[in-house]
Structures are given as C-alpha cells and as structure tokens.
Amino acid sequence: MSKLTQAKSSWAIAVVIAVGALLGWAVLQKDKHQAGDEHGHAEHAEATPPKGPHGGRLFKAGMHALEVTIFERGVPPEFRLYPYQNGKPMAPDQATVKLTLERLGRAPQVIQFKPQGDYLLGDAEVVEPHSFKVSIEAVQGGVTHRFAYEQEEARVTMSDAQLQQAGVALAVAGPARIQSQLSLLGEVRYNGDRTVQVVPRLAGLVEAVSVSAGDQVRKGQVLAVLSSPSLADQRAEGVAAQKRLALARTTHEREKKLWQDKISAEQDYLQARAAWQEAELAEQNIRQKLAHLGIAATSHGNLTRFELRSPIGGIVTDKRITVGQSLGESEHVFTVSDLSSVWVEAPVATKDLGTIRAGLLVKVKASAFEAQAAGTITYVSALVGEHTRSATARVVLPNPKGLWRPGLPVHVEVTSGEAEVPVAVQLDAIQTVRDWQVVFGRHGPHLEARPLELGRSDGRMVEVISGLSAGERYASTNSFVIKAELGKAGASHDH
C-alpha cells in the first residue's frame, strides 16, 4: 500500500471517530436536558404544538406530555388538562399543574387544578376573549416541566397615526352621573276625557247632515236634523201639560181670592192649590225629559223635527250618518274629540312596573318625523293584561298645533332617577362582536375587544358593571372602524 493510500485511510478513521464523539456528546446533553438539573427542572417551548386526542395543544417532554384544552360546551369556559406518560393517559392525581394567564392591561391570573374524572379541572372561569399568554408549570413523575404559548383573539394592532386618520378618538372609562332611562314604544290616542260619542237618543229619519269628518265644530253646533214620530207625541203631551198648568194656575188664583173675600169655602181653595201643584209637576217632568234628550219643548210648528247638536267643541273624527238613513235611539252617529290635548299610551312590561309610576317625567319622540315633547306620566293601570302581560302607562300631552295625531307611533323615554356610577363609557363606543357587547380597550399599539356587562344608560353614557376598570382607555368615537378591521383580520376562537 502506498503512503498516499495510508494517509487517506488514517484521515477517514479520524473523521469517523470525531463524528462519533460529537454524536455521543449530543446524546449525553439530550439525556441530561431531559433528566433536568439537580432539582429536576426542564424547560420546553414549542412554537406550534400538535393537537392532542381531545383537540387541545399537546406539549411533550421526554416520556411525559400534557394536553391543554378550554372546554365550554354547556358550561362556562374552563381549562381541562390531560396528562400522559409514555403516550398513555396518566392518572390526574399523579400530576400537579399551575397555569398563569397574562392579559393586556390585567394583573396575571393564576389557575390551580384538581383531579376530575380523567382530567385536571381549573378552579376559575376562562373569561372572554381568550386572548392571553399562558405559562404552565407541571410536575409529572417528579420532574417539573414548564411550557408556554400565546393566543390572540378579538385584537387588532393600529398606530396612533392610523387611529387619527380613521377618525377614532380615545376616552378614559371613569365615574359619571347617569339619569336612569327606560324607552317604551307607545301610540298617540284621543283624550278620552275630551272625546264624546254623539247618539240621537230618539229613533228617527235623517233629514239633513251639516258636517263631515275632519270638520271643526263648536259646542252646541247643529250636526244633523232628524224627524221622529215619537217626538211629536212627547211634544204634544208637553203642550197639553203647559195648558193644564196655565188653567190650574188661573183656577188657583180665583179660588184664593174668593176664599180671601170669604165667598167660597177654604176647601175649594185647597183643592185648587193641589191641582195647580200637580199640573206644575207634570209639566216640569215632560220639560225635563225633553231637555235630557237635548230637544226644545217648542217646535215652531213641526212637532217631529229635532236638531242633533255637538256637546263639546272639537273635531269630528268619525261620521256614520247619511241623509235618508233610519236611526235607532242608541246608534253612534258622530265622534267629536277635542284634540287640543291627546293621550300617549305605552305598554309597560311586568319587570318594569317597579320603575314606572305616576309623576315621572317623560320625553315623547315621533317615529315618523322629527318632533318631541315633554310630559308627565299621569296614570299607570292597576291591572296587567291577561294576554299581553303588561300594564298601560298614560301621558297627557298638550297638542295646540295638532302635531300629535291619534294613531301616530312614538317612543316614550322615561327618566326614572339619577345616580353616580363608578365606571361608565360613551354609549356610541359600544359595538357588537359575536354575541358580546364590547368596547375596544387601548393597550400600547393594540386594541382588544372587552366584553361588558352593562347597566343603566341615559342615551349618552352607559354604566359598566364588569369588563372594564376605571382609568382604562378605550375607542370612543368611530369605534366601528376597529370592528371592521377586526373583521378583516378574522376573529378566531382557537382553543
């Protein structure tokens, strides 16, 4: 063998030995890393951990693994962890886990776990949105493993310049004085105290009608002329009663004079006085009956004619009478309403009956055009409708210009009180994301949806019961721009 061949062989052997030594050192370091330091700790980080059998993130560390899931079917969102050893499920009581959540603008939240069936159950609800950094410390088989991952949801990134260009203004959540308001859907109606149904009160035939629906009428104005045969009998009886009364009065005066002159007996005078009184009562009875019917006792030669007059001044809102029509005594032929004031009536649900009461100030707004008026609740019905399960609130509204027409739908805004609340935001800032009512909190360059539990509102500010703290910044004006950007980015819900 030549010297050149021997040199090449020696070089190849040296390379093989070096590679073997390097591989042995790498294996040794791997085993040392998996075994941990003298305290049994091992650090693990996987950019995109695989899915586990339960659809969660599966973190592996040597012979151990831990699957992290957020379960929310039929229960509030909760962490459920599944430990594994050598690829097989591990008894939950053989693992101890502590999980820390870090959210934008929030203090870290530590969640502890306890065995529950075949998994470890977290001791706190995982509130929305599920956007946070997660740090996990798990002890399995005496070895402590640490895992970490991050997920984002309902979050966008926009610079201050981008917000300014989009017209998005920021505000700070804080205390506010809120007038508690309740909005009701109502309807304008006739003022029942100033509306009358006109009936003839005598059967008869219509000879003339002098007004139409929509006409303005005065109190006592003739609406129609009727002819009634029964009226002729009553008037004839009234004329006869007047004549009998006149005769009885004359007889009484004559007998009184004869008695005073001692020409006739006192008994004749007393009988004449009794007859006069009876005739007077009979005539008065007939006259009052005719007056009750709204009919004059005198007829100017036509005993059957009578005039139907308006009992109040107002507008003829309904007309059901024509010339030649035969009417019964109780038929409604005209409706006259004084529209200088109207009623606004609105149904009140049973849950709001503790708030709505007489004396509260309201603002009535027309639905069909720009108009509003202030009023006061004057009446709340004592009974709840059997079918509607609601009561009725009524507002008497002045209507000097006739703007509020009966039948007009309106919104009734009731101011039920005023209160100081610790946290409130502008009502225009509220947006809907999924099934949440949110504002977009500002944290550094990020804007993240903050689901809120809302309370009282006065149409300008709204109380925040939970979901946002005093001092936090949020998008107040044109917040819909943030929602649109969120839609472009895709609002994932990855667990």
SULCOR-V179451 format. One record per run of one state. SS is the DSSP state (H for helix, E for strand, - for the rest). FROM is the first residue (numbers start at 1). TO is the last residue. If there is no record, write none. Layout:
ss->SS from->FROM to->TO
ss->SS from->FROM to->TO
This chain:
ss->- from->1 to->2
ss->H from->3 to->35
ss->- from->36 to->40
ss->E from->41 to->43
ss->- from->44 to->49
ss->E from->50 to->51
ss->- from->52 to->56
ss->E from->57 to->61
ss->- from->62 to->63
ss->E from->64 to->71
ss->- from->72 to->77
ss->E from->78 to->85
ss->- from->86 to->87
ss->E from->88 to->89
ss->- from->90 to->91
ss->H from->92 to->94
ss->E from->95 to->102
ss->- from->103 to->108
ss->E from->109 to->116
ss->- from->117 to->118
ss->E from->119 to->122
ss->- from->123 to->131
ss->E from->132 to->140
ss->- from->141 to->142
ss->E from->143 to->151
ss->- from->152 to->154
ss->E from->155 to->157
ss->- from->158 to->159
ss->H from->160 to->166
ss->- from->167 to->168
ss->E from->169 to->172
ss->- from->173 to->173
ss->E from->174 to->190
ss->- from->191 to->191
ss->H from->192 to->194
ss->E from->195 to->199
ss->- from->200 to->203
ss->E from->204 to->209
ss->- from->210 to->215
ss->E from->216 to->217
ss->- from->218 to->221
ss->E from->222 to->227
ss->- from->228 to->228
ss->H from->229 to->260
ss->- from->261 to->265
ss->H from->266 to->292
ss->- from->293 to->304
ss->E from->305 to->309
ss->- from->310 to->313
ss->E from->314 to->319
ss->- from->320 to->325
ss->E from->326 to->327
ss->- from->328 to->331
ss->E from->332 to->337
ss->- from->338 to->340
ss->E from->341 to->349
ss->H from->350 to->352
ss->- from->353 to->360
ss->E from->361 to->366
ss->- from->367 to->371
ss->E from->372 to->380
ss->- from->381 to->389
ss->E from->390 to->398
ss->- from->399 to->408
ss->E from->409 to->426
ss->H from->427 to->429
ss->- from->430 to->430
ss->E from->431 to->433
ss->- from->434 to->435
ss->E from->436 to->443
ss->- from->444 to->445
ss->E from->446 to->451
ss->- from->452 to->452
ss->E from->453 to->457
ss->- from->458 to->460
ss->E from->461 to->466
ss->- from->467 to->472
ss->E from->473 to->477
ss->- from->478 to->479
ss->H from->480 to->489
ss->- from->490 to->495
